[in-house]
Amino acid sequence: MAPDRQETSALDSPHARFEALLARHTGLVFKVTSIYCRDAEDRRDLAQEICAQLWRAYPSYDVGRSFSTWMYRVALNVAISHRRSSSRRDRYFHSLDDAALAAIPDPAPHEPDDRVRELYRVIHQLDDLDRALILLYLEGRNYRESAEVLGITETNVATKLNRLKHRLRRELADSRPDVGESHGTR
Amino acid sequence: MLIRGLMWGRAMELDDLKVAWAQLEQRVETTEALAFSEYKERRLDKSRRALRALGWGQALHCLLWIGLVAIVAPFWIEHRHVPHLLVAGLALHVYGVATIWAGATQLLLIGRTYYTAPVVIFQRRLAELQRFRVVSSLALGLPWWILWVVATVVGAKWWLGVDLYAQSPGWIQVAMGIGGAGLVLSVWAARRFAEVPPQSPMLRRIVDDLAGRRLVRAIRQLDEIARFERE
């Protein structure tokens, strides 16, 4: 029996079982919010909305299937819909290009680690579905799992991921400060 | 020494992104756990129920128009020998049927849109629902510039026994002419002032609808999803 099912079968009420599963996978919710939201307050709102939708959808969860796959689908669907609603309200937050990105406040202004800042920067330049794909890649999901979450073929996942990786490599190379060019090699 | 994104003088690579991602995981688990506890305190009481509320709204709207059509159909049958009352009654009847069809279609589209579906499928269905809502809102909303006159004629005859058109055809024609002009003007104004959105969210939504912006956004989203689905 899978770990998720072992733990939850011991709990009495559906709500207790749901909260136990959610507590084990809380990191997933917050990582989804971090790639779709630019400020802390928005991330908290989105996290709560995701949790609420997960609870509402919980009766349809098949215990024989992977909870994380089910959870990814709900979390990503809520996050993308939330971002589209926010962009309709704000009218300024659509697909980002370099100029628009530069004009928006840094989502991690106090982030001491440049790698995490760079992570935010490259991910926030992607459109909604590409962000979902890169999230699954960074989470170490294989092609089959990613295809199941996204609803596309494994071949499509592989092709898109290769293109995304090429793009990200270019972004990361272009963002290298001048001091690096004189001291190191790529 | 300040740790920088450059490691040993080279640019960040994808593996560095994975390292940064792992660091982020530790960080969110420790600093953002507050949001989880807030959720547990607030539970589900304040959660938004946008799709469900939309479904209930459409169902009520359908029921209302089914009731109205049930009144309007016998009306134009009874007055089928009076041309202006026949035309008015038929216009309202056709409008009512169109409204019921649009509401039922939206209910079907809402019913097949659930968050547990694969991401691409859910987003496509949501965008299709959005596109349908925008088109039907415009198609069913704009005619009211003129339809209110028709509804007044039918209502006055049905309720008070007064034939407004027979008593004052000029007033009816002027009102419909003003309504037609208002329809054209409202679309022109929305397109003209679309770049300067009003403060009110409701007005902003109306302006976006009349200017075609929401429709363009819905179509753009569908294109984006179709591109993503293609290999």
Interface residues (C-beta under 8 A of the other chain):
Chain A: E19 L22 A23 T26 G27 V29 F30 K31 S34 R43 R44 A47 Q48 E49 C51 A52 Q53 W55 R56 A57 S60 Y61 W70 R73 V74 L76 N77 V78 I80 S81 R84 R88 R89 R91 D113 D114 R115 V116 R117 E118 L119 V122 D127 D128 L129 D130 A132 L138 E139 E148 V149 L150 G151 I152 T153 T155 N156 T159 K160 K165 L168 R169 L172 A173 S175 R176 P177 V179 G180 H183 G184 T185 R186
Chain B: I3 R4 G5 L6 W8 G9 R10 A11 M12 E13 L14 D16 L17 K18 V19 A20 W21 Q23 L24 E25 R27 V28 E29 E32 A33 L34 A35 F36 E38 Y39 K40 R42 L44 S47 R48 Y114 Y115 T116 A117 P118 V119 V120 I121 F122 Q123 L126 P197 P201 D208 R214 R217 Q221 E224 I225 F228 E229 R230 E231
